C-alpha cells in the first residue's frame, strides 16, 4: 500500500548528506529561502525520490557559506582595465556591538568590470563626499586582490559628487593611482537632465519620491491603461524604427516607450496595446514618466494641458528617446560625442522656444565635449581624414607636453559647448597659445585650458597610434552605465539578507552563478545538465 504523506519521514533510519550541495546552495541563495526552509524542502524532495536522507539546516548553511567564500576568492587577481560604478542608499543587515542583528542605513557603491560587465562587488564609503567615495573604491579593489595596474577607464553617472573637478570621486581615484583615467560619463543620465527640467518648467516640481506637484504629473501617476486611446493627432517627428535585433535586447520599459513613440508618430495602434500596464513612477527612472506622458497624450489630455503635453511628447520622441536609442544602437565610448552632437541638433529642431533653456542643462552634463573624449571619437570615425586629424592632433600634444613628476593628474574641466557646431569635432573650441605654443580649449569657466592626451592612448607608441589612420578605434567600453544599474538591485538584495561585506558580496556572486546555471524559467528541451 502507498505510504501516507509523512510515513517516509522516519528520522531513526535516515542517513545524512556528507558532500557539499554547492549548486543547490546557489539556487537557494537566488530564491531567498532561509537555511531551515531550504532544509525542509530538500529533505522532502530527496525522500520523494525514494532516498532515505535528511538534509539539515546546518548542511545548507555550510554549503552556502563555502560557495560564498569560493565565489569571493575568485575575484582575486582579476586584471581590470575599466571599472564602472553606481551608488544607492540601502538598508543592510549588520551585527551591532552587542551581537544583535540590526538593519542599518548605508550607501552601497556597486562596481562592475567592463567590457565583460562582470560584478566585482561593492564598497561602503565613510561618507557621501567625493574623497571618501574615491578612496573606498581603490581600497576595495586592493583589499579584494583585484589588479588595477592596467586600469585606464572609469565610468559613472554625472552627479557632482562623482565628476566635480575640485573634489569629485573620479579626481580622488586618479590621485590615488597617480595617473589620469579616461572617463565614461553615462549618456543616458545626461539625456534625462534636460527632459527632467523641461517637465518641471511646464508642470512643476516633485513632491515626494514618486509624486509631482503639477496637474500633468498627478494625472500620469494614475492607471493610464484604463483610459481609452482616442483618435489623436500624430506627432510630426522623424522617428526611425529600430532593427529587430536591437528591439529584442531592450528592457521592458524601454521597449514600451519605443512602441508607444512609434504609435504616436504613425497613428497605428496595435490591438490591445492600450491595456498594457506601465512601470511605476520613480524620480530615479524618468523613462517611465516619459512613457506615461505619451500614453496620456494618446488618451486625450485636458484642454488646458494640451499645449504642455504636446511639447513634452514632441521632446520625448524627437530628442529624449532618439538619444536613448543612439546609445543602445552604438554603445561604444567613441560614439559619446557623436550622440551629444546629435542631441544638440535634435533640440534645435524640436525644442522650439525652449531651446536656450535646454542648452543650459546639456552644458551642465556635457562631459563628452571634453577634448579627450572628442579626440577618441575622432579616432573612431569612419572617415579617414578625421582619424588622420586626430592622430596629428595627439602627436602635436605629445611634442608640446612638458615633463612632469609622476603622480600628476590634469584638472578635468568641462569645455564650453559650441551649440552651432556642424560636426561633433567642432563642439569644442580649440586654439593655440601663442606664448607656450600649446593647444588649448575654451572651458565653461571662461578661460583657456591645456588640451591633454586621452588616457587610453597614452601607453601607445607613435607607430601604434598611427594605425588608427587606416583602422577606426573601437574601445569596447560603453558610453552608458546601464549594466551597472542592472546589478545595483543585486547588491541591495544580498546586503539586506545577511551581514558581513564579504558574505554579502559572495551571496551576490552566488546568485549570478545560479542564473548562469539555470534560467529563470526551466524548459526541459532547452536545459542540459553539465558535468561538475
Secondary structure as the mmCIF struct_conf table of DSSP 4:
data_model
#
loop_
_struct_conf.conf_type_id
_struct_conf.id
_struct_conf.beg_label_comp_id
_struct_conf.beg_label_asym_id
_struct_conf.beg_label_seq_id
_struct_conf.end_label_comp_id
_struct_conf.end_label_asym_id
_struct_conf.end_label_seq_id
HELX_LH_PP_P HELX_LH_PP_P1 UNK A 2 UNK A 4
TURN_TY1_P TURN_TY1_P1 UNK A 5 UNK A 8
HELX_RH_3T_P HELX_RH_3T_P1 UNK A 11 UNK A 13
STRN STRN1 UNK A 15 UNK A 16
BEND BEND1 UNK A 19 UNK A 19
HELX_RH_AL_P HELX_RH_AL_P1 UNK A 22 UNK A 31
TURN_TY1_P TURN_TY1_P2 UNK A 32 UNK A 32
HELX_RH_AL_P HELX_RH_AL_P2 UNK A 35 UNK A 48
TURN_TY1_P TURN_TY1_P3 UNK A 49 UNK A 50
STRN STRN2 UNK A 53 UNK A 54
HELX_RH_AL_P HELX_RH_AL_P3 UNK A 57 UNK A 73
TURN_TY1_P TURN_TY1_P4 UNK A 74 UNK A 77
STRN STRN3 UNK A 79 UNK A 79
BEND BEND2 UNK A 81 UNK A 81
STRN STRN4 UNK A 82 UNK A 95
TURN_TY1_P TURN_TY1_P5 UNK A 97 UNK A 98
BEND BEND3 UNK A 99 UNK A 99
STRN STRN5 UNK A 101 UNK A 114
TURN_TY1_P TURN_TY1_P6 UNK A 115 UNK A 117
STRN STRN6 UNK A 118 UNK A 123
BEND BEND4 UNK A 126 UNK A 129
HELX_RH_AL_P HELX_RH_AL_P4 UNK A 130 UNK A 143
TURN_TY1_P TURN_TY1_P7 UNK A 144 UNK A 145
STRN STRN7 UNK A 147 UNK A 147
TURN_TY1_P TURN_TY1_P8 UNK A 149 UNK A 150
STRN STRN8 UNK A 153 UNK A 156
HELX_RH_AL_P HELX_RH_AL_P5 UNK A 160 UNK A 163
TURN_TY1_P TURN_TY1_P9 UNK A 165 UNK A 167
HELX_RH_AL_P HELX_RH_AL_P6 UNK A 169 UNK A 177
TURN_TY1_P TURN_TY1_P10 UNK A 178 UNK A 178
BEND BEND5 UNK A 179 UNK A 179
STRN STRN9 UNK A 182 UNK A 185
HELX_RH_AL_P HELX_RH_AL_P7 UNK A 187 UNK A 203
STRN STRN10 UNK A 206 UNK A 208
TURN_TY1_P TURN_TY1_P11 UNK A 209 UNK A 210
STRN STRN11 UNK A 211 UNK A 212
BEND BEND6 UNK A 213 UNK A 214
HELX_RH_AL_P HELX_RH_AL_P8 UNK A 215 UNK A 220
TURN_TY1_P TURN_TY1_P12 UNK A 221 UNK A 221
BEND BEND7 UNK A 222 UNK A 222
HELX_RH_3T_P HELX_RH_3T_P2 UNK A 224 UNK A 226
BEND BEND8 UNK A 227 UNK A 227
HELX_LH_PP_P HELX_LH_PP_P2 UNK A 228 UNK A 229
HELX_LH_PP_P HELX_LH_PP_P3 UNK A 232 UNK A 235
HELX_LH_PP_P HELX_LH_PP_P4 UNK A 240 UNK A 243
HELX_RH_AL_P HELX_RH_AL_P9 UNK A 244 UNK A 249
BEND BEND9 UNK A 250 UNK A 250
HELX_RH_AL_P HELX_RH_AL_P10 UNK A 252 UNK A 266
TURN_TY1_P TURN_TY1_P13 UNK A 271 UNK A 272
HELX_RH_3T_P HELX_RH_3T_P3 UNK A 273 UNK A 275
HELX_LH_PP_P HELX_LH_PP_P5 UNK A 279 UNK A 281
STRN STRN12 UNK A 282 UNK A 282
TURN_TY1_P TURN_TY1_P14 UNK A 283 UNK A 284
STRN STRN13 UNK A 285 UNK A 285
HELX_RH_AL_P HELX_RH_AL_P11 UNK A 286 UNK A 298
TURN_TY1_P TURN_TY1_P15 UNK A 299 UNK A 299
HELX_RH_3T_P HELX_RH_3T_P4 UNK A 303 UNK A 305
HELX_RH_AL_P HELX_RH_AL_P12 UNK A 306 UNK A 315
HELX_RH_PI_P HELX_RH_PI_P1 UNK A 316 UNK A 320
HELX_RH_AL_P HELX_RH_AL_P13 UNK A 321 UNK A 329
BEND BEND10 UNK A 330 UNK A 330
STRN STRN14 UNK A 332 UNK A 332
HELX_RH_3T_P HELX_RH_3T_P5 UNK A 333 UNK A 335
HELX_RH_AL_P HELX_RH_AL_P14 UNK A 336 UNK A 350
HELX_RH_3T_P HELX_RH_3T_P6 UNK A 352 UNK A 354
HELX_RH_AL_P HELX_RH_AL_P15 UNK A 355 UNK A 364
TURN_TY1_P TURN_TY1_P16 UNK A 365 UNK A 365
HELX_RH_3T_P HELX_RH_3T_P7 UNK A 367 UNK A 369
BEND BEND11 UNK A 370 UNK A 370
HELX_RH_AL_P HELX_RH_AL_P16 UNK A 371 UNK A 379
TURN_TY1_P TURN_TY1_P17 UNK A 380 UNK A 380
BEND BEND12 UNK A 382 UNK A 383
HELX_RH_AL_P HELX_RH_AL_P17 UNK A 384 UNK A 400
HELX_LH_PP_P HELX_LH_PP_P6 UNK A 401 UNK A 403
TURN_TY1_P TURN_TY1_P18 UNK A 406 UNK A 407
HELX_LH_PP_P HELX_LH_PP_P7 UNK A 413 UNK A 414
STRN STRN15 UNK A 415 UNK A 415
HELX_LH_PP_P HELX_LH_PP_P8 UNK A 416 UNK A 416
STRN STRN16 UNK A 417 UNK A 417
TURN_TY1_P TURN_TY1_P19 UNK A 419 UNK A 420
BEND BEND13 UNK A 422 UNK A 423
HELX_RH_3T_P HELX_RH_3T_P8 UNK A 424 UNK A 426
BEND BEND14 UNK A 427 UNK A 427
STRN STRN17 UNK A 428 UNK A 428
STRN STRN18 UNK A 430 UNK A 432
TURN_TY1_P TURN_TY1_P20 UNK A 434 UNK A 436
STRN STRN19 UNK A 439 UNK A 442
STRN STRN20 UNK A 443 UNK A 443
TURN_TY1_P TURN_TY1_P21 UNK A 444 UNK A 445
BEND BEND15 UNK A 446 UNK A 447
STRN STRN21 UNK A 448 UNK A 450
HELX_RH_3T_P HELX_RH_3T_P9 UNK A 455 UNK A 457
TURN_TY1_P TURN_TY1_P22 UNK A 458 UNK A 459
BEND BEND16 UNK A 460 UNK A 460
HELX_RH_AL_P HELX_RH_AL_P18 UNK A 462 UNK A 466
HELX_RH_3T_P HELX_RH_3T_P10 UNK A 467 UNK A 469
TURN_TY1_P TURN_TY1_P23 UNK A 470 UNK A 470
BEND BEND17 UNK A 471 UNK A 471
STRN STRN22 UNK A 478 UNK A 478
BEND BEND18 UNK A 479 UNK A 480
HELX_RH_AL_P HELX_RH_AL_P19 UNK A 482 UNK A 497
BEND BEND19 UNK A 498 UNK A 498
STRN STRN23 UNK A 499 UNK A 499
BEND BEND20 UNK A 500 UNK A 500
HELX_RH_AL_P HELX_RH_AL_P20 UNK A 501 UNK A 517
BEND BEND21 UNK A 518 UNK A 518
BEND BEND22 UNK A 520 UNK A 521
HELX_RH_3T_P HELX_RH_3T_P11 UNK A 524 UNK A 526
HELX_LH_PP_P HELX_LH_PP_P9 UNK A 529 UNK A 531
#
